[in-house]
Amino acid sequence: MRTLSNSIYALILAGIFILGTSIAAQAQRKIVSPTVQRATVLINEQGYSRSSIKLRRGVPARLTFLRQTENTCATEIVIPAYGINRPLPMNQRVTVSFTPRRVGEFRFTCGMNMMNGKLVVL
């Protein structure tokens, strides 16, 4: 009888431990989730250093562009889907901020539409 009682207590304690561990893991995942998505794109003679950027829908994004060459037409950044058109002065970081609202692929280009990249919103 006493062995059965001890086994039941052991099972209950194991269940409480597993439940507590699961709840703690879920709470930690929520804390780790970023409140802002960030990415940096360097622009050199070969083009954009990152031609594809993954973003999550509904999470504010901050994309920083840094033009490092005079030998391309990438003197501005254009993201038509978000109404963004900003000049890119040489060797100056330019940050554009927006919140992706729709899932899909959206282009970013230079002002002449010759250099292209894409934002992949999931």
N, C-alpha and C positions, 0 to 999 in steps of 0.2 A: 504494500500500500504506500509506504513511504517513498519507494523508488518511483512509483507512478506519479506521485505528487511532485517530486523533485524534477521529473522529466517534463511535466506540464509547466512548471515554473521556468525551466530552462527554455522551453519553446516560446513562452510568452516574452521572456527577456530578449531572446533572439529576434522575435518579431518587432519588438519595440526598437531595438538597435537598428534593424534594417530600415524601418520606417523613418526613424530619426536621421539616418545617413542619407536617405533619399530626399527628404525635405531640405536638408542642409545643402545638398548638391544642387537642387533646383534653385534655392535662394542665391547661391553663389553664381550660377549662370546668369541670373537676372542682373546682378551687380556688375559683372564683367562686360555686359553689352554696352558698346560705345554710344554716346549721345550725338556724336558728330563723326561722319565719315571723312577721311582725309586722304588725298593723293597728291603727289607732285609729278609734274610732267616737265622734263627738260627738252628744250628744242635746240638741236644741233644740225649740222650739215646733212645728217642722215634722216632727219625728220623728228618725229615725236619719240621720246624714249619709252613712252608707254602709249601704245596705240589702242589699247582696250582697257577700260577701267570698269570693274564691277561695283555696283552700288545697290543698296537696299532701298526699296520703295518706302517713303514716309520718314526716312532718317535724313536730317540735314547733311548736306555735303559741302566740303570746302576743297576746291581743286586749286592748286597753286601751279602756275606756269612760269618757267624761267627760260627766256630766250638767250642762248649763248653764242649765237652766230649772226653775222650780217649777210651770210651767203644763202639765205632762203627768203621766200616770200612771207614767212610766218611772222609778220610784224603785228598781228592781232589774232585774237582767239574768238571764234564765232561758234555758239551753240544755239542753232536756230530754234530747237524745240523749247528752250527756256528763255528765249529773247535776250541772249547774252552776246554782246559784241564789245570786246575790250581791247585797247591797244596793248602791245607787249613791248615796252621799252627795253633796250638792250641791257642785259645783266641786272634786271630788277624783277623781283618776285611780284607776280600779279595773282591775287587770290580772288576767285569767283565763288560766291556762295549761293546755293539754291537747295530746295528740297525736292527730290524726285517724287513725282506723284503718280506716274504711270509706269507699268511694267513694259519693257521692250528695249530695243536698241535705238540709240540716238547719236547722231554724228556730231563731232566737233571738227572744225576745219580752220584753215588760215583764211585770211580775208579774200584771197583769190580762189578759194575752194580747190586748191591743188594738193595740199597736205590734209590728210584725213585721219581721224581716229574715231573711236566709238565708246559710248557709255552704255553699259549693259545693266539695266535696272531689273532686279529680281524681286 
